[in-house]
């Protein structure tokens, strides 16, 4: 992933991460998810706007039980959704401010310890 945005005008960057086979003790803990949010924001120098919102959802026909979070940033937001079955995490960091997407992805990998990770960086 490139650290620098392309030379033409850019409106932001969005990192999308899909993690499979995550550490169940981490993705099922509200406290650990809050720790991830705060540490990730600090690591990529994103200013949090308010406290993280972390809620546990009961699941539905197409998805399982798990936590979801939203953290507003002064430059946009960070969101995540976890599915207990399969230890799945979907993470999204969108910001109008440039950040080190590779560092963000590596931190998520170290924190959640998935068996498999897929990532995509979009420059808007």
C-alpha positions in Angstrom: 0.0 0.0 0.0 1.3 3.4 -0.9 1.7 6.0 1.9 1.5 9.0 -0.4 -1.7 10.1 -2.1 -1.6 10.6 -5.9 -0.6 14.1 -7.1 -4.0 15.1 -8.3 -6.6 16.4 -5.8 -7.7 13.7 -3.4 -10.7 13.8 -1.1 -9.5 11.0 1.2 -8.4 7.5 1.7 -10.2 4.4 2.8 -8.7 1.2 4.1 -10.9 -1.8 4.1 -9.8 -4.9 6.0 -11.4 -8.3 6.2 -9.9 -10.6 8.9 -10.8 -14.3 9.3 -10.1 -16.6 12.2 -9.4 -13.8 14.7 -8.6 -14.3 18.4 -12.0 -15.0 20.0 -10.9 -13.5 23.3 -10.3 -10.2 21.5 -13.3 -9.9 19.2 -15.8 -10.9 21.9 -14.5 -8.3 24.4 -15.9 -4.8 24.4 -12.9 -3.7 26.5 -10.4 -5.1 24.0 -12.2 -3.6 21.0 -12.1 -0.2 22.7 -8.4 -0.7 23.3 -7.9 -1.5 19.6 -9.8 1.7 18.5 -7.8 4.0 20.8 -4.4 2.4 20.1 -5.1 2.3 16.3 -6.1 6.0 16.2 -3.0 7.0 18.2 -0.8 4.8 16.0 -1.9 6.5 12.7 -2.1 9.9 14.3 -5.9 10.3 14.0 -7.7 12.5 16.4 -10.8 10.9 17.9 -13.9 13.0 18.1 -15.7 11.8 21.2 -15.6 8.3 22.7 -16.0 5.1 20.7 -19.4 3.6 20.4 -19.3 -0.2 20.8 -22.5 -2.2 20.8 -23.2 -6.0 20.8 -25.7 -7.1 18.2 -27.8 -10.3 18.4 -27.3 -11.3 14.7 -29.8 -12.1 12.1 -30.6 -14.3 9.1 -27.4 -13.4 7.2 -24.9 -12.6 10.0 -24.1 -13.9 13.5 -23.8 -12.4 16.9 -21.0 -9.9 17.5 -19.9 -6.4 18.3 -19.9 -3.4 16.0 -18.2 -0.1 16.6 -18.0 3.5 15.3 -15.4 6.0 16.2 -15.8 9.5 14.7 -12.5 11.2 13.8 -12.0 14.9 13.4 -11.3 13.9 9.7 -14.0 11.3 9.3 -14.5 7.8 10.9 -13.4 4.3 11.8 -15.9 1.5 11.9 -15.8 -2.2 12.6 -18.1 -5.2 12.6 -17.3 -8.6 14.2 -19.0 -11.9 13.8 -18.2 -14.4 16.5 -18.8 -17.5 14.3 -15.7 -17.8 12.3 -13.9 -15.1 14.2 -14.5 -12.6 11.5 -13.7 -8.8 11.6 -14.6 -6.2 9.0 -12.7 -2.9 9.6 -12.9 0.4 7.7 -10.9 3.6 8.2 -11.9 6.6 6.1 -10.2 9.9 6.5 -9.7 13.1 4.5 -6.3 13.3 6.2 -3.5 11.1 4.8 -2.4 8.3 7.1 -0.1 5.2 7.0 -2.5 2.5 5.8 0.2 -0.1 5.9 0.8 0.6 9.6 -2.9 0.5 10.3 -3.3 -2.9 8.6 -0.2 -4.4 10.3 -1.5 -3.2 13.7 -5.0 -4.8 13.1 -3.2 -8.1 12.1 -1.1 -8.0 15.3 -4.0 -7.1 17.5 -6.7 -9.5 16.2 -4.3 -12.3 15.2 -6.3 -13.6 12.2 -5.5 -16.7 10.1 -6.2 -14.8 6.9 -6.4 -11.1 6.1 -7.6 -9.3 2.9 -7.1 -5.6 2.5 -7.9 -2.9 0.0 -6.9 0.8 -0.1 -9.1 3.2 -2.0 -8.0 6.8 -2.8 -11.1 9.0 -3.3 
